Amino acid sequence: MAQDLIVTHALLVAADAPGTVIRDGALAVTDGRITRIGTAAEIGTDARALLDAGGMILMPGLVNTHCHAGDSLFRGLIEDLPLEPWLRQVWKAEGAILTRETVRLGATLGFAELLLGGVTTVMDMFWHPREAVAAARAVGLRVSTGGIFFDGPGVDGQTVAARAAEAEAFFADFADSEDVLPGCFPHGAYTVGPEGLQAAWRIAADRGGLFSTHAAETRAEQETVGGRYGRSVIRHLDALGVLDARSVLAHCVWLDDEEIEILARTGASVAHNPVSNLKLASGIARVRDMLAAGVRVTIGTDGAISGNDLDMWMALRLAATLHRGATLDATAVTTAQALRMATLDGAAALGAADRLGSLEVGKLADMILLDLRRPHAAPLFDPATHIVFSTAKSDVRHVFVAGRQVVRDGMLVGIDLDAVLDAVAALAPRIAASLSA
């Protein structure tokens, strides 16, 4: 029986638990899912669409577990500040510019950058999450987002009660959507009180959804939370009962041994954001120690407002190299661990390892093709090493989400990118003036 799609003659890197690599590999897709994997000779060519992937790596799409795509509008606007004074400027700019329409524009810009760079699933925390869903669907990627919790009106002007109601409504509207992984997203323990954190977690738990928040990003945050509640950020979250396998904690830079043990015990995942942590001088997370303790560590880009781009390949390479230098241990993060952080472990953090994060029969066909006809890909002895240490976002040639091609020859299929860039350029003078308003 003819398949919908066969990708053939690829260097197939499954990124599965055994680390399967098939030279001259192929896979077949029907109804958005992978139905067969093997050599090109085994899979054949009986398909409605056939893609010859000779000279390319076929691998799962990357999973970005922490992003603020809408903040792409403010790329490069606020520079050379540590997090706390930087964040005050961020909120000022956001307050002057962001509406539902501009959030959708910024999210479209950010998601376009991610998809062109091979990211097929992103956990996105930002105001007006329904606009993020609309933008993700227009661009063609998979998104985890949901109700934002923040004490005070915030940029969207909502009350605390309205936020909880909106979070409930978000779950009701998107719980059965294959392309949306709903959750609750309190900003952090220093901007959301105990009641708000617990309310967010209860809503997520009742609906079987995700819970994500910033945690222990800076030393100043630890001091603020410790002064307010008499305990560190992770101990505070643990005491409130909001840490479990559904919890994804962004950053986790400033942790002690006991806090790492808490994360391991509760099953909470960490979204490591090395680019923004370095650029904002927040510090270097103890990734080697977290991995050794059994904590699931994944990779995020954070927003383009803090890291200036949404380059998962740069974040992946830093995650694989930074901790070797910081610990003087060449095995601090192995190649295999780094690859899992950006693929299968990212999917597991989002509760979706059964259908995302690796190329396996039965899983959704979220996959990317990397061009190997590049000087930095020659010679190629080990494909995983090339992926982690040599690949650039410009190497991404084709992208599929649930078997549907959304990037072809490095170009977006679903949207007019020029129109998006023109709209951003038209808004740029207002953005530039936002800090002086």
C-alpha positions in Angstrom: 0.0 0.0 0.0 1.4 3.4 -1.0 2.6 5.6 1.8 1.9 9.4 1.9 5.6 10.2 2.0 8.9 8.4 1.8 12.2 10.1 2.6 15.0 8.0 1.2 18.8 7.8 0.8 19.4 9.9 4.0 21.9 9.6 6.8 19.2 8.8 9.3 19.9 9.8 13.0 16.9 8.6 14.9 17.9 10.2 18.3 16.2 7.4 20.0 17.3 5.7 23.2 19.6 3.1 21.5 21.1 5.9 19.3 20.1 4.3 16.0 22.0 5.6 12.9 21.2 4.2 9.4 23.4 5.1 6.5 21.4 5.2 3.3 18.4 5.3 5.5 14.7 5.9 4.8 11.4 6.2 6.5 7.8 6.2 5.4 5.0 8.4 6.7 1.2 8.0 6.5 -1.4 10.2 8.2 1.3 12.3 9.8 3.0 9.4 11.6 6.1 7.3 10.9 5.1 3.9 9.7 8.4 2.3 8.6 12.1 2.9 9.2 15.0 1.1 7.5 17.5 1.2 4.7 16.5 2.8 1.4 16.4 -0.7 -0.1 14.1 -2.0 2.6 11.6 0.9 2.5 11.4 1.3 -1.3 9.7 4.1 -3.2 6.0 3.3 -3.2 4.6 6.6 -2.0 2.5 9.5 -3.1 5.5 11.8 -2.5 9.1 10.8 -2.6 12.0 12.9 -1.3 15.6 11.9 -2.2 17.6 13.0 0.8 21.0 12.0 -0.5 23.7 14.2 1.1 21.5 15.1 4.0 21.0 14.1 7.7 17.4 13.1 8.5 16.7 13.6 12.2 13.9 14.6 14.5 13.0 18.3 14.8 14.5 20.1 17.8 12.4 20.8 20.9 12.9 24.2 22.5 11.7 24.1 26.1 11.8 27.8 26.9 11.1 30.8 24.7 9.3 34.1 24.6 8.7 34.3 20.8 6.7 37.5 21.0 9.7 39.4 22.4 11.4 39.0 19.1 10.0 42.5 18.4 12.5 43.9 20.9 15.6 42.1 19.6 18.7 44.2 20.5 16.7 47.0 22.1 18.0 46.6 25.7 21.6 45.8 26.1 24.5 45.5 28.6 22.4 45.1 31.8 22.0 42.2 34.3 18.6 40.6 34.6 16.8 42.7 37.2 17.4 46.2 35.7 17.1 44.7 32.2 13.7 43.3 33.1 12.4 46.6 34.3 13.3 48.1 30.9 11.7 45.1 29.1 8.4 45.6 30.9 8.4 49.2 30.0 9.0 48.5 26.3 6.4 45.7 26.3 3.8 47.9 28.0 4.2 50.6 25.4 4.0 48.2 22.4 2.3 45.0 23.1 -1.3 44.4 22.1 -2.9 41.2 20.8 -2.0 42.2 17.3 1.6 43.0 18.0 2.0 39.9 20.1 0.9 37.8 17.2 3.3 39.7 14.9 6.2 39.1 17.3 5.3 35.5 17.8 5.0 34.9 14.0 8.5 36.5 13.6 9.9 34.3 16.4 8.3 31.1 15.3 9.4 31.7 11.7 13.0 32.0 12.9 12.6 28.8 15.0 11.1 26.7 12.2 13.7 27.8 9.7 16.3 26.7 12.2 14.8 23.2 12.6 12.7 23.6 15.8 9.4 21.8 15.4 8.1 22.1 19.0 8.5 25.1 21.3 7.4 25.8 24.9 6.5 29.5 24.8 5.7 31.7 27.7 4.2 35.1 26.8 1.3 37.4 27.1 -1.8 36.6 25.1 -1.1 32.9 24.6 -4.0 32.5 22.1 -2.1 34.8 19.7 0.9 32.5 20.1 -1.3 29.5 19.0 -2.6 31.5 16.0 1.0 32.4 15.0 2.3 28.9 15.5 -0.5 27.5 13.4 0.1 30.0 10.6 3.8 29.2 10.6 3.4 25.5 11.0 5.1 24.4 14.2 3.9 22.8 17.4 3.6 24.9 20.5 3.2 24.5 24.3 1.7 27.5 25.9 -1.2 28.6 28.1 -2.4 30.8 30.9 0.0 33.4 32.1 0.1 34.1 35.9 1.5 37.3 37.2 0.7 39.3 40.3 -0.6 42.7 39.3 -2.1 43.7 35.9 1.0 43.0 33.8 1.2 44.0 30.1 -2.2 42.4 29.3 -4.0 44.2 32.1 -5.7 41.1 33.5 -6.6 40.6 37.2 -5.4 37.6 39.1 -8.9 36.1 39.0 -9.2 36.6 35.3 -5.9 34.9 34.7 -7.1 31.7 36.4 -10.3 31.8 34.4 -8.4 32.3 31.2 -6.1 29.4 32.0 -9.1 27.2 32.5 -10.6 28.3 29.3 -7.4 27.7 27.4 -7.4 24.1 28.5 -11.0 23.7 27.5 -10.3 25.0 24.0 -7.0 23.3 23.3 -6.9 20.1 25.4 -7.6 17.9 22.4 -5.4 19.7 19.9 -2.5 17.7 18.5 -0.4 20.8 17.7 -0.9 22.5 21.1 0.4 21.2 24.4 -1.5 23.3 27.0 -0.1 24.4 30.4 0.0 27.1 33.0 2.9 29.6 33.1 3.4 31.6 36.2 6.3 34.0 35.6 8.3 33.3 38.7 8.3 32.9 42.4 9.3 36.6 42.8 6.5 37.9 40.6 3.7 35.4 41.6 2.8 34.7 45.2 2.2 31.3 46.7 -1.5 31.3 46.0 -1.0 32.1 42.4 1.7 29.4 42.0 -0.5 26.8 43.6 -3.6 27.9 41.6 -1.6 27.6 38.3 -0.3 24.1 39.3 -3.7 22.9 40.4 -5.3 23.9 37.1 -2.5 22.2 35.2 -2.7 19.1 37.3 -6.5 18.8 37.1 -6.3 19.1 33.3 -3.2 16.8 32.9 -1.2 19.8 31.5 2.2 21.3 31.9 3.5 23.8 34.5 6.4 26.1 33.7 8.0 29.0 35.5 11.3 30.8 35.7 13.3 29.5 38.7 16.6 30.4 40.3 17.9 32.4 37.3 19.9 34.9 39.3 21.5 35.3 42.7 19.3 38.4 43.2 16.2 36.3 42.6 17.3 33.8 45.3 17.9 36.6 47.7 14.5 38.2 47.0 12.6 34.9 47.4 14.7 34.0 50.4 14.0 37.3 52.1 10.3 37.1 51.4 9.6 33.5 52.3 12.6 32.3 54.3 13.6 29.7 51.8 15.3 29.4 48.4 13.4 29.3 45.2 13.4 25.5 44.6 12.7 24.8 48.3 9.8 27.3 48.1 8.4 25.6 45.0 8.8 22.2 46.6 7.1 23.4 49.8 4.2 24.7 47.8 3.8 21.3 46.1 4.2 22.5 42.6 7.1 20.3 41.5 6.5 17.0 39.7 7.0 15.4 36.3 4.8 18.1 34.7 7.0 20.9 35.9 9.5 22.6 33.5 11.7 25.1 35.3 13.6 27.6 33.2 17.2 28.4 34.0 18.0 26.9 37.5 21.4 28.6 37.5 21.7 29.1 41.3 21.2 25.8 43.0 22.9 24.0 45.9 23.2 20.3 46.3 20.0 19.8 48.2 18.0 21.8 45.6 19.4 19.5 42.8 18.3 16.5 44.9 14.8 18.1 45.2 14.6 18.3 41.4 15.7 14.7 41.0 13.2 13.5 43.7 10.2 15.4 42.2 11.0 14.6 38.6 10.9 18.3 37.5 12.7 19.1 34.3 15.1 22.0 33.8 15.2 24.1 30.7 18.8 25.2 30.3 19.3 28.5 28.5 23.0 29.0 28.2 22.9 31.9 25.7 20.8 34.3 27.8 22.4 33.1 31.0 25.8 34.2 29.7 24.6 37.4 28.0 22.8 38.7 31.0 25.7 37.6 33.3 23.3 35.4 35.3 25.9 32.7 35.8 26.5 29.1 34.6 24.0 26.4 35.6 25.3 23.2 37.3 24.3 21.0 34.4 26.9 18.3 35.0 25.7 17.9 38.6 22.1 17.9 37.6 22.6 15.2 35.0 24.7 13.1 37.5 21.8 13.4 40.0 19.3 12.2 37.4 17.6 15.5 36.7 16.2 15.8 33.2 17.9 18.8 31.5 16.6 20.2 28.3 17.5 23.2 26.1 15.8 26.5 25.5 16.7 29.6 23.6 14.9 32.1 25.9 13.7 35.1 24.0 15.5 37.1 21.3 15.2 40.1 23.5 17.8 38.5 25.9 19.8 36.3 23.5 19.3 38.3 20.3 18.3 35.3 18.3 16.4 32.0 18.7 19.3 29.7 17.6 18.9 26.2 19.1 22.1 25.0 17.4 24.1 27.7 19.3 22.3 26.8 22.5 23.0 23.1 21.9 26.7 23.6 21.2 27.0 25.8 24.3 25.2 23.2 26.4 27.7 20.6 25.2 30.9 22.7 25.6 30.3 25.3 28.3 30.2 22.9 31.2 33.3 21.1 30.1 35.3 24.3 30.4 33.5 25.4 33.6 34.2 22.0 35.3 37.5 21.1 33.6 35.7 17.8 32.8 35.6 16.7 29.1 32.7 14.4 29.9 30.6 16.9 31.8 28.0 16.8 29.0 28.6 14.0 26.5 27.6 14.3 22.9 24.8 11.8 23.4 23.5 13.7 26.4 23.5 17.0 24.5 21.6 15.5 21.6 19.0 14.0 23.9 18.6 17.4 25.6 17.5 19.0 22.4 15.3 16.1 21.2 14.0 13.2 23.2 14.5 14.7 26.6 12.9 17.9 25.5 9.9 15.9 24.3 9.8 14.0 27.6 9.8 17.3 29.6 6.7 18.2 27.7 5.0 14.9 28.4 5.2 14.0 24.7 8.1 11.5 24.4 5.6 8.9 23.3 5.0 10.8 20.1 7.8 13.4 19.6 11.6 13.8 20.0 12.9 10.8 18.0 12.3 9.1 14.7 10.5 5.9 15.6 7.6 3.9 14.1 4.3 5.2 15.5 5.6 8.7 16.4 4.6 11.9 14.7 6.7 12.7 11.6 8.3 15.9 13.0 11.6 15.8 11.2 14.3 17.9 9.6 16.9 17.5 6.9 20.4 19.0 7.3 22.5 19.7 4.2 25.9 18.0 4.4 27.3 19.5 1.3 29.0 22.2 3.4 32.7 22.6 4.1 32.1 22.3 7.9 30.5 18.9 7.3 33.5 17.3 5.6 34.8 14.8 6.4 32.0 13.4 8.6 32.9 10.4 10.8 30.2 10.5 13.4 26.8 12.1 12.6 25.9 12.9 16.3 29.1 14.7 16.8 28.5 16.8 13.6 24.9 17.6 14.8 26.0 18.8 18.2 29.3 20.5 17.5 29.2 21.6 13.8 25.7 22.1 12.6 24.4 25.7 12.0 20.8 26.8 11.6 21.6 27.7 7.9 22.1 23.9 7.3 18.4 23.2 7.8 17.0 22.5 4.3 13.7 20.9 4.8 11.3 20.7 7.8 8.2 18.5 8.3 5.7 18.7 11.1 3.3 15.6 11.3 4.5 14.7 7.8 3.5 18.1 6.3 6.4 20.0 4.7 6.6 23.5 6.3 10.1 24.4 5.1 11.2 23.6 1.6 14.8 24.4 0.5 15.2 26.8 3.4 12.0 28.7 2.7 8.8 28.8 4.7 5.9 27.1 3.0 2.9 28.5 5.0 3.4 32.2 5.3 4.7 35.2 3.4 7.8 36.0 5.4 8.4 39.3 3.5 5.0 40.6 4.7 5.9 39.8 8.3 9.3 41.5 8.0 7.7 44.5 6.4 5.2 44.8 9.3 8.0 44.5 11.9 10.0 47.2 10.1 7.0 49.5 10.1 6.6 49.0 13.8 10.3 49.4 14.6 10.3 53.3 15.0 7.6 52.9 17.8 9.6 50.2 19.4 12.8 52.3 19.4 10.9 55.1 21.0 9.2 53.0 23.6 11.9 53.3 26.3 11.8 57.1 26.2 8.0 57.4 26.3 
